[in-house]
Amino acid sequence: QVQLVESGGGLVQPGGSLRLSCAASGVLFSEFGMAWYRQAPGKQRELVVDITSGGNTNYLDSVKGRFTISRDYAKKTVYLQMNILRPEDTAVYYCNAKRNLGKLEYWGRGTQVTVSS
């Protein structure tokens, strides 16, 4: 059974930092590209950043220089370090795992990030 479990969300003041984690189980982690998406109230889900199995990354323009994705193959975990957070970063953040071969895609349940003073 495939599971992606996010953690690390919460309430933070503008300018603060959070680190999200996504622990994967039931998948061959090294074969999957991993990504973080977010969805704010009343808005469509958007890709924040993805990282290929080879470590190539692609960031949403508005988070470049503030957010950093990384993956730990031994722990089967992907991280999102978020710095200099802004109110507009407030959203539910979702972990995604995708493998083109076999068209496999999985989602976590999401973790709430709220940036507010």
DANOR-V668348 format. One record per helix or strand of 3 or more residues. SS is the DSSP state (~ for helix, > for strand). FROM is the first residue (numbers start at 1). TO is the last residue. Records with the same first field share a line. If there is no record, write none. Layout:
# DANOR-V668348
SS->FROM-TO + FROM-TO
This chain:
# DANOR-V668348
>->3-7 + 10-12 + 18-25 + 33-39 + 46-51 + 57-59 + 67-72 + 77-82 + 91-99 + 104-107 + 111-115
~->29-31 + 61-63 + 87-89
